[in-house]
Amino acid sequence: MRRPAGPGRAPGDRDRGQVSVEFLGLLPLILVVLALLWQCALTGYTYALAAHAADRGARAATATEDGGAGACRTAAVHQLPRAWQSGATTACTTGTGLWTATVRIKVPVLFPGAGDLPWTVTGTAGAAKEARDR
């Protein structure tokens, strides 16, 4: 017969609470990894927003007879969520038979409106000018 590990203790009692202590020790690391994964997802979403806004801007510029650059900028900014609009810049240019829209957006830190990272994301799109019959 085995004797208890200590006075009045069962053999398995001395490891009691070990899992809780290990979890609390790893909790900061787990939270940092989750924050980094969230930041990566947010950066990817910002790329998607910039590309979509540039595409909408270029298409809006081709659909108007006059004021293509103004329509381009308005449509591009209108496609962005409000939190991303403050750090966004748009440029719309025309070339030989082509409208090009470029949208630059600052990448937010952890959630939009909290602050911006020191780099910007650029989305560029082009659309052919539509021929109009009169």
Residue pairs with C-beta under 8 A, 6 or more apart in sequence:
2 11
4 10
4 11
5 11
5 13
5 14
6 13
6 14
35 110
38 110
39 109
39 110
42 107
42 108
42 110
42 111
43 107
43 121
46 84
46 105
46 107
46 108
46 121
47 121
47 123
49 79
49 80
49 81
49 84
49 105
49 123
50 103
50 104
50 105
50 121
50 122
50 123
51 123
51 125
52 79
52 123
53 76
53 77
53 79
53 80
53 88
53 90
53 101
53 103
53 105
53 123
54 76
54 101
54 102
54 103
54 123
54 124
54 125
55 101
55 123
55 125
55 127
56 75
56 76
56 78
56 79
57 72
57 73
57 75
57 76
57 79
57 90
57 92
57 101
57 103
57 125
58 72
58 92
58 99
58 100
58 101
58 125
58 126
58 127
59 75
59 127
60 71
60 72
60 74
60 75
60 76
61 68
61 69
61 71
61 72
61 75
61 92
61 94
61 99
61 101
61 127
62 68
62 99
62 127
62 128
62 129
62 130
63 71
63 130
64 71
65 132
68 92
68 94
68 99
69 92
69 93
69 94
72 90
72 92
72 99
72 101
73 90
73 92
76 88
76 90
76 92
76 101
76 103
77 85
77 88
77 90
80 88
80 103
80 105
81 112
83 108
83 112
83 113
84 105
84 108
84 112
87 105
87 106
87 108
87 116
87 120
88 103
88 104
88 105
88 106
89 103
89 104
90 101
90 102
90 103
90 104
91 101
91 102
92 99
92 100
92 101
92 102
93 99
93 100
93 102
94 100
94 129
97 128
97 129
98 126
98 127
98 128
98 129
99 126
99 127
99 128
99 129
100 124
100 125
100 126
101 124
101 125
101 126
101 127
102 122
102 123
102 124
103 122
103 123
103 124
104 120
104 121
104 122
104 123
105 120
105 121
105 123
106 116
106 117
106 119
106 120
106 121
107 116
107 117
107 119
107 120
107 121
108 114
108 115
108 116
108 117
109 115
109 116
109 117
